[in-house]
Amino acid sequence: MEIYENENDQVDAIKRFFAENGKALAVGVILGVGALVGWRFWNGHQADSARGASLAYENTISAIRADQPQTLTAAEKFSAENKNTYGALAALEVAQQFVDKNELDKAVAQLSQGLAAASDENLKAVINMRLARIQVQQKKADDALKTLDTIKGEGFAAIVADLRGEALLSKGDKEGARKAWQAGVDSKASPALSEMMQMKINNLSV
C-alpha cells in the first residue's frame, strides 16, 4: 500500500492514477452507463411491446366477437405472428370460431399453434382441454385421452375426469367412463359439474 506524506502527495497520486487509467475508467463508465441505459431501454421496449400486443389482441378479439368482415383472417394472422400469451389466447378464440363453423381440423390447428406459443401451464391446460373436447367430437378418442394425460393439477381434475369419461364412452368403454366420472364426482368438483357427472353415471345404468 502506498504511503503518502501529505495531501499534496495524495493529489499527485490521484492525478497519476487518472493519467495512467483515465481512458480505461472512461470506457468503463461509458460501458456501465450504456448498459444501464440499454437495460432501461430494453425494459421500456418490452413494456411497450406488451402494451402494444395487449391492445392489438383486444382490438382483434373485439372485432371477431362483433362478427366484423375479414376479422377471422386478421385474428389468424395475429395468433401466428405473436408467439406469446396473447397469440395463444387469440388462437383459442379463433379455434372457437372454427368450432362454431364445424371446421374442426382448422380448430385443432389453431389450438396446436396456441400450445406452441403458450408458456403458462394453466393456459396450456385450458388449450389441451379444448383440444381433447374437439378430438372427442372428431371420434379420435385415443388422441383425446393422450391429450388429457398431459394435463396436471388438482384444479383441473374434475373437468379432465368428465372429458375422460366422454372419450371412453365414445369408445364403447362404459365401465371406464363410469370410473372416470365417479373419480370426478369424488374430486373437488363444483356442485353443478358433480351433479352432471352423476347424471351421466346414472344414465349408464338405463
C-alpha positions in Angstrom: 0.0 0.0 0.0 1.4 3.4 -1.0 2.1 5.8 1.9 1.5 9.5 1.5 3.4 12.1 3.4 0.8 14.8 2.9 -2.3 15.6 0.9 -0.3 17.0 -2.0 1.1 13.6 -2.4 -2.4 12.2 -2.4 -3.4 14.7 -5.1 -0.4 13.8 -7.2 -1.2 10.2 -6.8 -4.7 10.7 -7.9 -3.5 12.7 -10.9 -1.1 9.9 -11.8 -3.8 7.3 -11.4 -6.2 9.1 -13.8 -3.3 9.9 -16.2 -2.5 6.2 -16.3 -6.0 4.7 -16.1 -8.2 7.5 -17.2 -9.0 6.1 -20.6 -9.9 2.7 -19.2 -12.1 4.3 -16.5 -13.8 6.5 -19.1 -14.5 3.4 -21.2 -15.8 1.6 -18.1 -18.0 4.4 -17.1 -19.4 4.7 -20.7 -20.0 0.9 -20.9 -21.6 1.0 -17.5 -23.9 3.9 -18.3 -24.5 2.4 -21.7 -25.5 -0.9 -20.1 -27.8 0.8 -17.7 -29.4 2.9 -20.4 -29.6 -0.2 -22.6 -31.3 -2.2 -19.8 -33.8 0.6 -19.2 -34.5 0.9 -22.9 -35.0 -2.9 -23.2 -37.3 -2.9 -20.2 -39.2 0.1 -21.7 -39.3 -1.6 -25.1 -40.6 -4.9 -23.5 -43.3 -3.0 -21.6 -44.3 -1.0 -24.8 -44.3 -4.3 -26.8 -46.5 -5.9 -24.1 -48.9 -3.0 -24.1 -49.0 -3.0 -27.9 -49.7 -6.7 -28.1 -52.4 -6.4 -25.4 -54.1 -3.6 -27.3 -53.8 -5.4 -30.6 -55.2 -8.5 -29.0 -58.2 -6.7 -27.5 -59.0 -5.0 -30.8 -58.7 -8.2 -32.8 -60.9 -10.2 -30.4 -63.5 -7.5 -30.1 -63.7 -7.4 -33.9 -64.2 -11.2 -34.1 -66.9 -11.1 -31.4 -68.6 -8.3 -33.3 -68.5 -10.6 -36.4 -66.9 -7.9 -38.5 -65.8 -8.9 -42.0 -62.3 -10.1 -42.5 -61.6 -10.3 -38.8 -61.1 -14.0 -38.6 -58.3 -13.8 -41.1 -56.8 -10.9 -39.2 -57.0 -12.9 -36.0 -55.4 -15.9 -37.6 -52.5 -13.7 -38.7 -52.2 -12.2 -35.2 -52.1 -15.6 -33.5 -49.5 -16.8 -36.0 -47.2 -13.7 -35.6 -47.4 -13.4 -31.8 -45.5 -16.3 -30.2 -46.6 -15.3 -26.7 -49.6 -15.5 -24.3 -51.6 -13.0 -26.4 -51.0 -15.2 -29.5 -52.1 -18.3 -27.6 -55.2 -16.5 -26.3 -56.0 -15.4 -29.9 -55.6 -18.9 -31.1 -58.2 -20.1 -28.5 -60.7 -17.5 -29.8 -60.0 -18.4 -33.5 -60.3 -22.1 -32.7 -63.8 -21.4 -31.1 -64.8 -19.6 -34.3 -63.9 -22.7 -36.4 -65.7 -25.0 -33.9 -68.8 -22.9 -34.4 -68.4 -23.3 -38.2 -67.8 -27.0 -37.6 -64.4 -26.7 -39.2 -62.8 -28.9 -36.6 -59.5 -29.6 -38.3 -58.8 -25.9 -38.5 -59.7 -25.5 -34.9 -57.2 -28.2 -33.9 -54.5 -26.5 -36.0 -55.2 -23.2 -34.1 -55.0 -24.9 -30.7 -51.8 -26.7 -31.6 -50.3 -23.3 -32.6 -51.6 -21.8 -29.3 -49.9 -24.6 -27.3 -46.6 -23.9 -29.0 -46.9 -20.2 -28.1 -48.1 -20.6 -24.5 -45.7 -20.7 -21.6 -48.1 -20.6 -18.7 -49.1 -24.1 -17.5 -52.6 -23.1 -16.7 -53.2 -21.7 -20.2 -51.7 -24.8 -21.7 -54.1 -26.9 -19.6 -57.1 -24.9 -20.9 -55.9 -25.3 -24.5 -55.4 -29.0 -24.1 -58.9 -29.4 -22.6 -60.4 -27.6 -25.6 -58.3 -29.8 -27.9 -59.4 -33.0 -26.2 -63.1 -31.9 -26.4 -62.7 -31.4 -30.2 -60.9 -34.7 -30.6 -63.8 -36.5 -28.9 -66.1 -34.7 -31.5 -63.8 -36.0 -34.2 -64.2 -39.6 -32.9 -60.5 -39.6 -32.0 -60.9 -40.9 -28.5 -57.4 -42.3 -28.2 -55.9 -38.9 -29.2 -58.2 -37.2 -26.7 -57.1 -39.5 -23.9 -53.4 -38.8 -24.7 -54.1 -35.1 -24.6 -55.9 -35.3 -21.3 -52.9 -37.2 -19.8 -50.8 -34.1 -20.3 -53.0 -32.0 -18.0 -51.8 -31.8 -14.5 -53.1 -30.0 -11.4 -55.9 -30.7 -9.0 -57.8 -27.6 -10.2 -58.5 -29.3 -13.5 -59.1 -32.9 -12.2 -62.9 -32.8 -12.3 -63.1 -31.3 -15.8 -60.5 -33.8 -17.1 -62.4 -36.6 -15.5 -65.6 -35.5 -17.2 -63.8 -35.3 -20.6 -62.1 -38.6 -20.0 -65.5 -40.2 -19.4 -66.8 -38.8 -22.6 -63.8 -40.1 -24.5 -64.0 -43.6 -23.0 -67.8 -43.8 -23.6 -67.3 -42.8 -27.3 -65.0 -45.9 -27.5 -67.8 -48.1 -26.0 -66.0 -48.4 -22.7 -68.9 -47.8 -20.3 -67.1 -49.2 -17.3 -64.1 -46.9 -17.9 -66.4 -44.0 -18.4 -68.2 -44.8 -15.1 -64.9 -44.9 -13.2 -63.8 -41.6 -14.8 -67.0 -39.8 -13.9 -67.0 -41.3 -10.4 -63.5 -40.1 -9.9 -64.7 -36.7 -11.0 -67.6 -36.8 -8.5 -65.2 -37.8 -5.7 -62.9 -34.9 -6.6 -63.3 -31.3 -5.6 -65.8 -30.6 -8.4 -68.2 -27.8 -8.4 -71.8 -28.8 -7.4 -73.0 -28.3 -10.9 -70.3 -30.4 -12.5 -70.5 -33.1 -9.9 -74.3 -33.3 -10.4 -73.8 -33.5 -14.2 -71.3 -36.4 -13.9 -73.6 -38.2 -11.5 -76.4 -37.9 -14.0 -74.1 -39.4 -16.7 -73.3 -42.3 -14.4 -77.0 -42.9 -13.7 -77.7 -42.8 -17.5 -75.2 -45.6 -18.0 -77.5 -47.9 -16.0 -80.6 -47.1 -18.0 
